[in-house]
Amino acid sequence: MAQLTDEQVDLIQLRIEAEVWDRDLRNGLLDHYCCYIEEQIDSGADFEAAYNTAFRAITPNGMQEIQEELFFLINFKKQTNMKRMIYGLGFTAAFMISTGIMFRSMHWPGAAVILVWGFATLLLTVCLMMATSLKQMAKQSRTYNLRIFSGLIAGVLIASGNLFKLHSFPTANMQMVAGMFILNFAFLPMLFFQLYKRAIGQQ
């Protein structure tokens, strides 16, 4: 089988590096192009013809398309993992808070510990949701962003207020009242108004 010279390999590598930023993708494409060109040379083609044929056959729409697809797949996997984490933590927080309330109402031991972990998990969940929402702000309307962030801020204040309350820290009541105020007078009205408009529009 034909072997490419170092100069020929360098020529291919320079073209790849000019269009592709991912190192692993560069190495994979280089190996793929070299193998294809060597096969073409074995079939009787010269290097220049095999070189041009390789780039047209392997990346007909340019290497940028492969790079964009790779970027999408990497980010899609990250987003999927983040959503799994958020939903898992959200369920855990809701389960522990509801269980802690039941324990407290029944005067069973361990209620305070369960509630502390529940509200701490809720706080972590809301912070992760806020970080995710910040990345999507530019793609959403101002009304949508206002509704989402009012709900997230309310969640942070309610969760932290309850944690402060359980540990008898100062400002606990202020945080809880502020959180409930934002929840009742900002987030919930906007949420139900949007749901109402959506329901009316579907009729």
N, C-alpha and C positions, 0 to 999 in steps of 0.2 A: 504493500500500500504506500502511496506517495506520502512524503513527509514535508511539511511546510518549513521554510527557513525561518530563522529568528526574525529577520527583517519583515517577512510576510506576516508573521504572527503579530509583530509590533504594529504593523499597519492596520490590521483588524482590530487590535486592542485600542488603538488611538481613536478609531471611529466609534467604537462602543463607549469609551470613556467620555466622548464629547456629547453623548446623548443620554447616558444612563448614570444615575448617581448611586444606586444600590450596589455595594461591592459583590454580594452573593449573586445577584442577577448578572452583573458584568462577567463574573467567572463562568456562570452557566452558559451565557450567550457565546462567550469566546470559545468554549469547548464545542458547542453546537455548531458554530460557524466553521471552525477549523475541520471538524469531522466531515461536514457537508462539502467543503471545498476540496478536501483530499479525495473524497469519493468522485467528485466531478473531474478532478485531474486524472484519476485512474481510468475514467471513461473516455479520456482523450482531450478534454478541454484544457486550455492554458489557464494560468492563475488569474489573470484579469477577468476573463469571461466567467470563470468559476466564482470569483469574488463577487461580481455583480449579480450573478444568478442566485447566490446564497442569500444576499440581503433582500432580494425581491421575493424569494421563496419562503424564507423563514419569517421575515417581518415585512409583509407587503404594505402595511400601513405605518411603518416606522417603528423603531424601538420604543418610542414614547408611549405607544399604546400598551405595550406589555408592561412598562413601568407603572402606568396609571392603573392597570388592572391589579398589579401586585399591591400598590398602595391602597386600593379599595379593599382588597381581601384582608390586608393586615389590619386596617382600621375597622372593617366590619367585624373581625374577630374580637378586637379590643372592645368595641361597642357592645357586642353580644355578651362578653364576659362581665362588663360593667353593669349591664342591665340585669344579668343573673344575680350579681352581688347585691344590687340595690333591692331587687324584689325579695331576695332571701333575707336580707337584713330587715326590710320592712315587715315581712311576715313574722320574723323573730321578735321585733319590737312590739308589734300588735299583740302577739301571743303572750309575751311576758308582762306587758302592761295590764292586759285583761286578767291574766292569772293573778298578778299582784293585787289588783283591785278586789278580786274574789277572796284572796287570802286575807286582805285587810278587813273586808266586811264580815268575814267569818271569824276574825280574831285568831287566825292560825299563825304559827311562827314562820318566819322567813319572808313575810310580805314586803318589808322594807328593802331587803336585798334584791328580791325579784323586781321590784319597781325601779330601783336604782339602775340595774342592768337593762331593764326595758327602756327607760328614758335615755340612758346613755347610747343604746343601740339606735333609738329613734333619732337622736342628735347626729350620730354618725351617718345615718341614712339620709337625713335632710342635707347635710353638708356635701355628701356625694352627689345628690340630685342637683344641688346648686352648682357644683363644679361642672356637671354635665350640661346643665341649662345655659351656663355662661358661654359655652362653645357654640350653642345653637341660636343665640340671640339674634344674630344678623339675618337668619333665615325666617324669623317669625315676626308677626305684627307687633306693634307697640302694646296693643290691648292684651294680646296673649302673654307677652313678657311681663306686663304689669300683674296679671292674674297669677302667673306661675310664681313670681318672686314674692308677691304678697303672701301666698300660701306657704312658701318656703321660710320666709322670715317669721311668720306666725308659728310654724313648726319649731323653728330654732328657739324662739322665746318661750313657748310652752314647755318644750323638753328641758331646756336649761333652767327655767323657773321651777319646774317640779324637782329637778335634781338639787337645786339650791334649797328648796323647801324641805326635802328629805334630810338634808344635812344641816338645816337651820342656819343657812347662810343669809346675809342681808341681801336686799333687793329681790328676793324670791317672789313676793307678791306683786311687785311692780312688773317684773318680767311676765308673769302669768297673766296679769290683767292686760298688759300691752299686747301679748300674743293673742288672747281671746278677742280683744277689740279689733285687731287687724283681721283675724279669722272671720268674725261675725259681720264686720262692716265693710270689708274690702274683698277678701277672697270668696266667701260664700255667695254674696250678691252677684259678683261677676261670673262665678261658675254657673249658678242656676239660671242667670239671664242668658248665658251662652247656650246652655242646654235647652232652655225654652225656645230660643231662636232656631236652634237646630231642629227641634221637634216640629215647630211651626212650618219650617221650610220643607220638611219631608212629607207634609200632608198634601 
